[in-house]
Amino acid sequence: MGKFKGKRKKFAQESSSGSEANSRLSLSGLLNETNSVLFAELNGQTMNSQQQMTSTPLPFSQSSQQAAYQVPGSVTFLPPQNQPGFAPVPSAPQWALDIVNAVRSLDKKVEDVSKKLEKLECLEAQVSGLGTKIKGLEDEVASVKKDVVTSMKKTKDLVDALNDRADNADFQVGDLGDRVNALETQNEEMKWQLIDTRARSMRDNLLFSGIAEVADETPDKTEELLRGFMMEKLRMASELVEAIKFDRVHRIGGQGRPRVIVAKFKDFKQRQDVRAKSSALKGSNYYINEQFPPEIVEQRKALIRIMKEKKSSGCKTKLVYNKLYIDGVLYKPPPQRRSRDGQ
């Protein structure tokens, strides 16, 4: 027993000696040594208590040295190396079983730890490779970031330049808009000046509607028909009709028949005298009207509708050119119509 205690003391000293002792003594060796001590101690005790357990020692062959001895408590012992003749031990102390079990458990744990360390080494190698890849990615990201910063700066400069151009373009557009408005106003004024000029050139003209046409009618024939119409339909004296002088008498185009006759008088007073006779045509299919440009005609149509409404209400109305007077007051059309009035 003292020998076993000495071995335990030696094992404790060697276990506490650090990495150098561990390198010399493995757990498997420690287990074998423990088995040797245990079997030697137990064998001595058994031989003292039992004088003869077997008639002859059991020799161990090379193959039998690998055989196992079963100790109660389900612990298997291997026979010590180089010690033939050991017989199976019927029983063993609990402390010996505890030591063997503890050593075996520790050996298994160390083996598990060794396997885990191998896995950790593999993981470490993988992590090291990942670290290299991450470093490369970081370099690439840094390069991309630098390129992005450069591109953003260029884009900002371009946007600033475009904004300056846009501001300049807005200013130019605003200036052009003002010019266009001024030109439109000027054009509108010139348009109505031209209309007024055309209207003035037509102030000596009268339109005669309903006078029948003849085949192969010439301007001279048209003038002859007009003079006959004045004497027959307007009941004017032949002397007055013969005294009327025209600059031009002709028919204006149109799909309807007969076409309207346009007569330009040389004397405005004669023109007014003929127009005053138009009341004699009331209830007939003949009409005498003043001639105006199309724009003025459209204005007069709208004013004539209003004139009839006001006249039916008992108001005194008078239409002069493109102006309507109601009870002596100039009628002002709604704002949307004023642009057409030229007022």
matplotlib code that plots the C-alpha trace (Angstrom):
import matplotlib.pyplot as plt

x = [0.0, 2.9, 4.3, 1.0, 1.0, 4.5, 3.4, 0.5, 2.9, 5.2, 2.3, 1.2, 4.7, 5.1, 1.6, 2.5, 5.9, 4.3, 4.6, 7.9, 6.4, 3.3, 5.5, 7.2, 4.2, 0.9, -2.4, -2.2, 1.2, -0.2, -3.1, -0.8, 1.4, -1.7, -2.8, 0.6, 0.6, -3.0, -2.6, 0.7, -0.8, -4.0, -2.2, 0.0, -3.0, -4.8, -1.8, -1.5, -5.1, -5.5, -2.6, -3.5, -6.0, -4.7, -2.4, 0.0, 0.5, -1.2, 1.3, 0.5, 1.2, 1.8, -1.9, -3.0, -1.2, -3.8, -6.6, -8.6, -9.4, -12.9, -13.0, -16.4, -18.0, -17.8, -14.2, -11.8, -8.1, -5.4, -2.6, 0.6, 3.2, 6.1, 4.5, 3.3, 1.5, -1.1, -4.4, -7.8, -8.5, -12.0, -12.4, -10.8, -11.0, -13.4, -10.6, -8.7, -11.8, -12.4, -8.8, -9.0, -12.4, -11.1, -8.0, -10.0, -12.5, -9.7, -8.0, -11.3, -11.7, -8.2, -8.8, -12.0, -10.1, -7.4, -10.0, -11.6, -8.2, -7.6, -11.0, -10.0, -6.8, -8.7, -11.1, -8.1, -6.7, -10.1, -10.4, -6.9, -7.9, -11.1, -9.0, -6.9, -10.0, -11.5, -8.4, -8.5, -12.2, -11.4, -8.8, -11.3, -14.0, -11.5, -10.7, -14.4, -15.1, -12.4, -13.8, -17.3, -16.1, -14.3, -17.4, -19.7, -17.4, -17.5, -21.3, -21.7, -19.6, -21.7, -24.9, -23.7, -22.8, -26.2, -28.0, -26.1, -27.1, -30.7, -30.8, -29.4, -31.9, -34.7, -33.7, -33.4, -36.8, -38.3, -36.8, -38.0, -41.4, -41.6, -40.5, -43.1, -45.8, -44.7, -44.6, -48.1, -49.5, -47.8, -49.0, -52.6, -52.4, -51.0, -53.7, -56.5, -54.8, -54.8, -58.5, -59.3, -57.5, -59.4, -62.6, -61.9, -61.2, -64.7, -66.6, -67.7, -69.0, -72.4, -73.5, -76.6, -78.1, -80.8, -80.2, -80.5, -77.5, -77.4, -75.4, -71.9, -72.3, -69.5, -68.8, -70.5, -73.5, -73.5, -73.5, -76.4, -78.3, -77.6, -78.8, -82.0, -82.5, -82.2, -84.9, -87.2, -86.9, -85.6, -88.0, -85.2, -85.6, -83.7, -81.9, -80.5, -79.5, -77.8, -75.9, -74.4, -70.8, -69.1, -65.4, -66.1, -69.1, -68.6, -69.9, -68.0, -67.5, -69.8, -71.5, -75.0, -76.8, -77.3, -73.9, -73.7, -72.9, -70.2, -70.5, -67.9, -69.3, -67.1, -69.3, -69.9, -73.1, -74.6, -73.7, -75.6, -78.6, -78.8, -78.5, -81.3, -83.6, -83.1, -86.3, -88.2, -86.9, -88.6, -90.4, -88.6, -85.7, -83.4, -81.0, -78.5, -75.7, -72.4, -69.2, -66.8, -63.8, -64.7, -63.4, -65.7, -68.6, -68.2, -68.2, -71.3, -73.2, -72.7, -73.6, -76.7, -78.0, -77.6, -79.1, -82.2, -82.5, -82.2, -84.5, -87.2, -86.8, -87.6, -84.1, -82.9, -80.0, -77.6, -74.9, -72.0, -69.2, -68.3, -69.7, -73.1, -74.8, -77.7, -79.6, -76.7, -74.1, -71.4, -71.9, -68.8, -68.7, -67.5, -63.7, -63.4, -64.8, -62.7, -59.7, -61.8, -63.1, -59.7, -60.7]
y = [0.0, 2.3, 1.6, 2.7, 5.9, 6.6, 6.2, 8.6, 11.1, 10.7, 11.2, 14.4, 15.8, 15.0, 16.4, 19.7, 20.0, 21.9, 21.3, 19.4, 16.6, 16.4, 16.0, 13.0, 11.2, 10.8, 9.8, 6.4, 5.8, 7.1, 4.6, 1.7, 2.6, 2.9, -0.6, -2.0, -0.7, -1.7, -5.2, -5.7, -4.4, -6.4, -9.5, -9.4, -9.0, -11.9, -14.2, -13.5, -14.1, -17.1, -19.5, -21.0, -19.8, -21.9, -24.9, -23.3, -19.7, -18.8, -18.0, -15.2, -15.6, -12.8, -12.8, -13.2, -10.1, -8.2, -9.9, -7.8, -8.5, -7.5, -5.7, -5.4, -2.1, -2.5, -1.3, -3.2, -3.5, -4.4, -6.6, -4.8, -5.0, -7.5, -9.1, -12.5, -14.9, -12.5, -14.1, -12.4, -10.3, -11.0, -7.6, -4.1, -1.2, 1.6, 4.2, 2.2, 2.1, 5.8, 6.6, 4.4, 5.9, 9.4, 8.8, 7.2, 10.1, 12.6, 10.8, 10.9, 14.6, 15.3, 13.4, 15.4, 18.6, 17.6, 17.0, 20.3, 22.0, 20.4, 21.8, 25.2, 25.1, 24.5, 27.3, 29.5, 28.8, 29.6, 32.8, 33.8, 33.2, 35.2, 38.0, 38.1, 38.3, 40.9, 43.0, 42.7, 43.7, 46.6, 47.8, 47.4, 49.2, 52.0, 52.3, 52.3, 54.9, 57.1, 56.7, 57.5, 60.6, 61.7, 61.0, 62.8, 65.8, 65.8, 65.3, 68.2, 70.5, 69.5, 70.0, 73.4, 74.3, 73.1, 75.1, 78.2, 77.6, 76.9, 80.1, 82.0, 80.2, 81.1, 84.7, 84.6, 82.9, 85.5, 88.2, 86.5, 86.1, 89.8, 90.5, 88.0, 89.6, 93.0, 91.7, 90.1, 93.4, 95.2, 92.7, 93.0, 96.7, 96.5, 94.0, 96.3, 99.2, 97.2, 96.2, 99.8, 100.8, 98.2, 99.4, 102.9, 101.8, 100.2, 103.1, 104.2, 100.7, 99.2, 95.6, 94.8, 91.3, 89.5, 91.1, 88.4, 87.5, 87.2, 84.9, 86.1, 89.1, 91.7, 94.6, 97.0, 94.8, 94.5, 98.3, 98.6, 96.0, 98.0, 101.3, 99.6, 98.1, 101.6, 103.0, 100.0, 98.8, 101.9, 104.2, 106.7, 109.3, 108.3, 111.7, 111.0, 107.4, 108.6, 111.2, 108.6, 107.9, 104.6, 103.8, 100.1, 97.7, 94.0, 90.8, 89.0, 85.3, 82.9, 79.6, 81.1, 82.6, 85.3, 86.7, 89.9, 93.1, 95.5, 99.1, 101.6, 105.2, 108.1, 110.5, 109.5, 111.7, 109.7, 106.5, 107.7, 108.8, 105.3, 103.6, 105.7, 104.3, 100.7, 101.1, 100.6, 97.0, 96.0, 92.7, 91.9, 89.5, 92.4, 93.9, 96.8, 96.7, 98.4, 96.5, 95.8, 93.5, 90.0, 90.7, 93.8, 91.7, 89.2, 92.0, 93.6, 90.2, 89.9, 93.6, 93.3, 90.5, 92.7, 95.6, 93.7, 92.6, 96.1, 97.5, 95.0, 96.3, 99.8, 101.1, 103.4, 101.8, 102.8, 100.7, 102.7, 100.7, 98.2, 100.3, 100.0, 102.9, 102.1, 105.2, 107.3, 105.3, 103.3, 99.6, 97.8, 94.1, 91.6, 91.3, 88.2, 90.1, 93.2, 91.7, 91.2, 94.8, 96.3, 98.7]
z = [0.0, 0.8, -2.6, -4.2, -2.1, -3.2, -6.8, -6.2, -4.7, -7.6, -10.0, -8.2, -8.3, -12.0, -12.7, -11.0, -12.8, -15.7, -19.4, -19.1, -17.0, -19.2, -22.3, -20.6, -19.2, -21.2, -19.6, -21.2, -19.6, -16.3, -16.6, -17.2, -14.3, -12.1, -13.3, -12.4, -8.9, -8.4, -9.6, -7.7, -4.4, -4.8, -5.8, -2.7, -0.4, -2.0, -1.8, 1.9, 2.7, 0.5, 0.5, -2.7, -5.3, -8.1, -8.2, -10.7, -11.9, -15.1, -17.7, -20.1, -23.7, -26.0, -26.9, -23.3, -22.3, -24.2, -22.3, -19.9, -16.2, -15.1, -11.7, -10.0, -10.7, -14.5, -14.7, -17.0, -16.1, -18.4, -17.0, -16.3, -19.0, -18.5, -15.4, -16.4, -14.1, -12.6, -11.9, -12.0, -9.0, -7.5, -6.0, -5.7, -3.3, -4.2, -4.2, -6.8, -9.0, -8.5, -9.6, -12.7, -13.7, -13.1, -15.1, -18.0, -17.9, -17.9, -20.8, -22.8, -22.0, -23.1, -26.3, -26.9, -26.2, -28.6, -31.4, -30.6, -30.8, -34.2, -35.3, -33.8, -35.8, -38.9, -38.1, -37.3, -40.7, -42.3, -40.3, -41.3, -45.0, -44.4, -42.9, -46.0, -48.2, -45.9, -46.2, -50.0, -49.9, -47.6, -50.1, -53.0, -51.0, -50.2, -53.9, -54.8, -52.2, -53.5, -57.0, -55.7, -53.9, -57.1, -59.2, -56.7, -56.8, -60.6, -60.5, -58.1, -60.2, -63.2, -61.4, -60.2, -63.8, -65.0, -62.3, -63.3, -66.9, -65.9, -63.9, -66.9, -69.2, -66.8, -67.0, -70.7, -71.0, -68.7, -70.8, -74.0, -72.5, -71.8, -75.4, -76.8, -74.7, -76.0, -79.5, -79.1, -77.8, -80.7, -83.2, -81.8, -82.1, -85.6, -86.5, -85.5, -87.1, -90.3, -89.8, -89.2, -92.3, -94.3, -92.7, -93.7, -97.3, -97.2, -95.7, -99.2, -100.1, -100.0, -100.3, -102.4, -101.9, -103.9, -107.3, -109.9, -112.1, -115.9, -118.0, -118.9, -116.6, -116.8, -114.4, -116.7, -116.9, -113.1, -112.8, -115.2, -113.1, -110.0, -111.4, -112.6, -109.1, -107.5, -109.8, -109.6, -106.0, -104.2, -106.2, -106.9, -109.7, -112.8, -112.7, -109.3, -110.3, -113.4, -111.4, -109.0, -109.8, -108.9, -108.6, -109.0, -109.1, -109.0, -107.4, -104.6, -104.6, -102.8, -103.3, -103.0, -106.0, -106.7, -105.5, -103.6, -105.5, -104.0, -105.1, -104.2, -104.4, -105.3, -103.3, -99.7, -99.6, -102.5, -100.7, -97.7, -99.8, -101.3, -97.9, -96.5, -99.2, -97.8, -95.7, -99.0, -99.1, -95.8, -96.2, -99.4, -100.2, -101.0, -98.5, -98.4, -95.9, -95.2, -95.9, -93.1, -92.6, -91.3, -87.8, -87.6, -89.0, -86.2, -83.6, -85.1, -85.1, -81.4, -80.8, -83.0, -80.8, -77.7, -79.6, -80.3, -76.7, -75.4, -78.0, -77.1, -73.5, -74.6, -74.8, -77.6, -79.4, -82.1, -83.8, -85.3, -86.9, -84.0, -81.2, -79.7, -77.8, -75.5, -74.4, -75.5, -73.4, -75.0, -74.3, -73.0, -73.7, -71.1, -70.6, -72.8, -75.7, -75.3, -77.0, -80.1, -79.9, -80.1, -77.4]

ax = plt.figure().add_subplot(projection="3d")
ax.plot(x, y, z, "-o")
ax.set_aspect("equal")
plt.show()
